[in-house]
């Protein structure tokens, strides 16, 4: 849909409109179609949408993009990566704390 909108814009040339090297452009469009709303992303992570807004304001939450002036969207792979990074840091800290107590 986005590539169709951009393609109709006479101010853009073909090398800048939807020409992402074949499959890459299709992959980007698929990811955008499958993007989660703030409410869906909050449910996926297990927190309230208000917590997501706080994280966005602090810059501590997962990556997001705007699909319009007010529409915030999250990619599932970004949420998964953000969760994984937080779990890894937390698990590493617990491992070091238990080693310090044992040693």
Helices and strands as residue ranges (DSSP letters): H 2-7, G 14-16, H 23-33, E 36-37, H 38-45, H 49-58, E 65-66, E 72-74, H 76-102
